[in-house]
Amino acid sequence: MGRYTGHADAVVRPRTTDEVAAVVTLCAAEGVRICVQGGNTGLVGGSVPPSHPDGSRPTILLSTARMTDVDEIDIVGQSVGVQAGASVATIDTAAGRAGLMFGVDLASRESATAGGVVATNAGGVRMIRHGNTRSQVLGIEAVLADGRILRRWSPLVKDNVGYDIPGLLAGSEGTLAVITGVLLRLVRPATGAEVAVIALRAVDDATALIGAARDAGLTIEAAELMTDAGVTLVHEHGGRRPVATAAPFYLLLEVSGTGGVQDVLLGVLETADGVLDAVVEPGPGRALWEVRERHTESISRSTATPVVKLDVSVPIHALGDAVADLEALAGSRDHRCRPILFGHVGDGNIHVNLLDVPPDDADGLTEAVFAVIAGHGGSISAEHGIGRAKSAWTHLGRSAVDLATMRAIKDALDPQGLLNPGVLFG
Ligand SMILES: Cc1cc2nc3c(=O)[nH]c(=O)nc-3n(C[C@H](O)[C@H](O)[C@H](O)COP(=O)(O)OP(=O)(O)OC[C@H]3O[C@@H](n4cnc5c(N)ncnc54)[C@H](O)[C@@H]3O)c2cc1C
């Protein structure tokens, strides 16, 4: 991102949970702060240590890069145990060999780790079908801030003994414990999937089209929105234009079903409003997916200043208005910059990328985007978490009592404040 830099007095790369526990025990005894890093693909600065070293409290970076074991797949139970540093791609490939798949997928799959996707409760492109990462977690192993190992590792689908600690650690961004292993639910891959990129007149046409596909009996596997500015940028960086007709918006739609999926999809496209052009390919349709997945890289390569990246969500009925307001904001006299918006449209999730922002306007622009999102009843963090980037704005998404409850949980589990200081709580 080119936005975050930090300072660590040492980097530690443990191989086993016992080694993590030994490191954390030592840090607890000496008051050393720990920044946990998985694949370092997070987009809110949570895996980067604080930038100013604090003389009295050294900081280590604890990397899970060597904790990459993947256990044998439990085909009957549809689950797998993995170490925290196993990448999403590795887990998915292992699951694939057993005829299953990991229900979380994202363009950072080669680097993003199990620990990272759990710690951020990542959403990704399959969220519309299989839910977020939290809902894939059956069990967890973690080292607490005092060095003790907590292991709740049961494949039981029904097991209601007390608090949902795996659920709590999902989305905790390294502030409550170091996740060392995860027992993950696996899902069955779709059959007969078709992938389409549809050129559309308006955002509301995309949401209507998703509804029409559902009504026609199709299962939505993914639904991603792109704008003409984004598709053009990807094209400038060597990507292909998916359809011949230029349009304000493009919907990448992946659908599945039982038999005749392509015919049903073509029928939906013929009768839907706002369709200017479309291309349909049998799944996995990697060439079509590439257009969407190359957005982040193309954006990073074509901005003069660090990108202001804001991952927000709004109620689906407000998406069209929110996108229009965000584009108007970026063109306004007060905040002139280049907006590239894309996102998981079926979840109401917009990735706001603002390029060429004068550095002294980054915070002002962030505030202005959050004001637009709040005005539409949305959230300042849809799936990337809070990290360091958004810690000043959590009050926009949670009440004072809610924030105090989170703080009480943090203080109970990490009374010395050693785990990922500066993340989530500022
Ligand atoms: C091209 C691209 C596409 C992306 N697409 C998506 C997307 O579709 N959906 C989405 O949600 N995100 C997306 N992301 C963001 C990112 O990939 C996710 O946030 C991912 O979950 C981070 O995983 P990581 O292993 O890289 O974690 P890191 O970046 O290393 O860390 C992220 C946070 O998790 C904490 N953490 C990491 N490992 C552990 C652990 N073992 N124990 C405790 N805390 C830990 C860190 O301290 C930090 O706070 C994308 C990023 C890129 C670059």
The ligand as an SDF file (V2000), in Angstrom:
LIG
                    3D

 53 58  0  0  0  0  0  0  0  0999 V2000
   -5.2310   -8.3020   -3.7680 C   0  0  0  0  0  0  0  0  0  0  0  0
   -5.9340   -8.3370   -2.4420 C   0  0  0  0  0  0  0  0  0  0  0  0
   -7.2520   -8.7650   -2.3880 C   0  0  0  0  0  0  0  0  0  0  0  0
   -7.9140   -8.8320   -1.1700 C   0  0  0  0  0  0  0  0  0  0  0  0
   -9.2210   -9.2330   -1.1640 N   0  0  0  0  0  0  0  0  0  0  0  0
   -9.8700   -9.3230    0.0130 C   0  0  0  0  0  0  0  0  0  0  0  0
  -11.2420   -9.7450    0.0450 C   0  0  0  0  0  0  0  0  0  0  0  0
  -11.8620  -10.0190   -0.9890 O   0  0  0  0  0  0  0  0  0  0  0  0
  -11.8450   -9.8400    1.2510 N   0  0  0  0  0  0  0  0  0  0  0  0
  -11.1940   -9.5370    2.4180 C   0  0  0  0  0  0  0  0  0  0  0  0
  -11.8010   -9.6440    3.4860 O   0  0  0  0  0  0  0  0  0  0  0  0
   -9.9030   -9.1080    2.4070 N   0  0  0  0  0  0  0  0  0  0  0  0
   -9.2260   -8.9980    1.2460 C   0  0  0  0  0  0  0  0  0  0  0  0
   -7.9290   -8.5690    1.2320 N   0  0  0  0  0  0  0  0  0  0  0  0
   -7.2620   -8.2100    2.4990 C   0  0  0  0  0  0  0  0  0  0  0  0
   -6.4230   -9.3380    3.1330 C   0  0  0  0  0  0  0  0  0  0  0  0
   -6.0080  -10.2890    2.1800 O   0  0  0  0  0  0  0  0  0  0  0  0
   -7.2070  -10.0130    4.2470 C   0  0  0  0  0  0  0  0  0  0  0  0
   -7.4180   -9.0880    5.2890 O   0  0  0  0  0  0  0  0  0  0  0  0
   -6.5260  -11.2490    4.8450 C   0  0  0  0  0  0  0  0  0  0  0  0
   -7.4140  -11.8340    5.7570 O   0  0  0  0  0  0  0  0  0  0  0  0
   -5.2280  -10.9530    5.5830 C   0  0  0  0  0  0  0  0  0  0  0  0
   -4.5380  -12.1790    5.8040 O   0  0  0  0  0  0  0  0  0  0  0  0
   -2.9630  -12.1670    6.1000 P   0  0  0  0  0  0  0  0  0  0  0  0
   -2.5420  -13.5540    6.4340 O   0  0  0  0  0  0  0  0  0  0  0  0
   -2.2370  -11.5210    5.0040 O   0  0  0  0  0  0  0  0  0  0  0  0
   -2.9110  -11.2920    7.4200 O   0  0  0  0  0  0  0  0  0  0  0  0
   -1.9500  -10.0690    7.7700 P   0  0  0  0  0  0  0  0  0  0  0  0
   -2.0920   -8.9980    6.7710 O   0  0  0  0  0  0  0  0  0  0  0  0
   -0.5930  -10.5550    8.0500 O   0  0  0  0  0  0  0  0  0  0  0  0
   -2.6250   -9.5950    9.1420 O   0  0  0  0  0  0  0  0  0  0  0  0
   -3.9110   -9.0520    9.1730 C   0  0  0  0  0  0  0  0  0  0  0  0
   -4.3430   -8.8720   10.6420 C   0  0  0  0  0  0  0  0  0  0  0  0
   -4.4960  -10.1530   11.2490 O   0  0  0  0  0  0  0  0  0  0  0  0
   -3.6020  -10.2920   12.3510 C   0  0  0  0  0  0  0  0  0  0  0  0
   -3.0880  -11.6680   12.3210 N   0  0  0  0  0  0  0  0  0  0  0  0
   -2.5110  -12.3110   11.2820 C   0  0  0  0  0  0  0  0  0  0  0  0
   -2.2020  -13.5700   11.6290 N   0  0  0  0  0  0  0  0  0  0  0  0
   -2.5870  -13.7260   12.9120 C   0  0  0  0  0  0  0  0  0  0  0  0
   -2.5300  -14.8040   13.8390 C   0  0  0  0  0  0  0  0  0  0  0  0
   -1.9930  -15.9800   13.5270 N   0  0  0  0  0  0  0  0  0  0  0  0
   -3.0230  -14.6100   15.0950 N   0  0  0  0  0  0  0  0  0  0  0  0
   -3.5700  -13.4130   15.4490 C   0  0  0  0  0  0  0  0  0  0  0  0
   -3.6420  -12.3630   14.6160 N   0  0  0  0  0  0  0  0  0  0  0  0
   -3.1660  -12.5210   13.3620 C   0  0  0  0  0  0  0  0  0  0  0  0
   -2.5220   -9.2410   12.1410 C   0  0  0  0  0  0  0  0  0  0  0  0
   -1.9470   -8.8570   13.3730 O   0  0  0  0  0  0  0  0  0  0  0  0
   -3.3190   -8.1270   11.4820 C   0  0  0  0  0  0  0  0  0  0  0  0
   -3.9920   -7.3660   12.4540 O   0  0  0  0  0  0  0  0  0  0  0  0
   -7.2360   -8.4600    0.0250 C   0  0  0  0  0  0  0  0  0  0  0  0
   -5.9040   -8.0330   -0.0350 C   0  0  0  0  0  0  0  0  0  0  0  0
   -5.2590   -7.9670   -1.2530 C   0  0  0  0  0  0  0  0  0  0  0  0
   -3.8270   -7.5290   -1.2580 C   0  0  0  0  0  0  0  0  0  0  0  0
  1  2  1  0
  2  3  1  0
  2 52  2  0
  3  4  2  0
  4  5  1  0
  4 50  1  0
  5  6  2  0
  6  7  1  0
  6 13  1  0
  7  8  2  0
  7  9  1  0
  9 10  1  0
 10 11  2  0
 10 12  1  0
 12 13  2  0
 13 14  1  0
 14 15  1  0
 14 50  1  0
 15 16  1  0
 16 17  1  0
 16 18  1  0
 18 19  1  0
 18 20  1  0
 20 21  1  0
 20 22  1  0
 22 23  1  0
 23 24  1  0
 24 25  2  0
 24 26  1  0
 24 27  1  0
 27 28  1  0
 28 29  2  0
 28 30  1  0
 28 31  1  0
 31 32  1  0
 32 33  1  0
 33 34  1  0
 33 48  1  0
 34 35  1  0
 35 36  1  0
 35 46  1  0
 36 37  1  0
 36 45  1  0
 37 38  2  0
 38 39  1  0
 39 40  1  0
 39 45  2  0
 40 41  1  0
 40 42  2  0
 42 43  1  0
 43 44  2  0
 44 45  1  0
 46 47  1  0
 46 48  1  0
 48 49  1  0
 50 51  2  0
 51 52  1  0
 52 53  1  0
M  END
$$$$
